[in-house]
Amino acid sequence: MLQELRGYVYDGITTYELCRVLKEYFGVVAVYSCDLIQRIKLEMEMYCPDHQHLYFVEA
């Protein structure tokens, strides 16, 4: 699923938009979205400084 998400996730995506993508394209119910977003942040090396937008970590 993470491989497929790479086509939908972009630098600066909001957590709301990511929840919508998870629900619409992957059938993830809202209850599990927060846990899944935490895993996505780790796996895709992202951070969320303002708790609203996700950014890729630049090395």
Order of alpha helices (4+ residues) and beta strands (2+ residues): alpha-beta-alpha-alpha-beta-beta
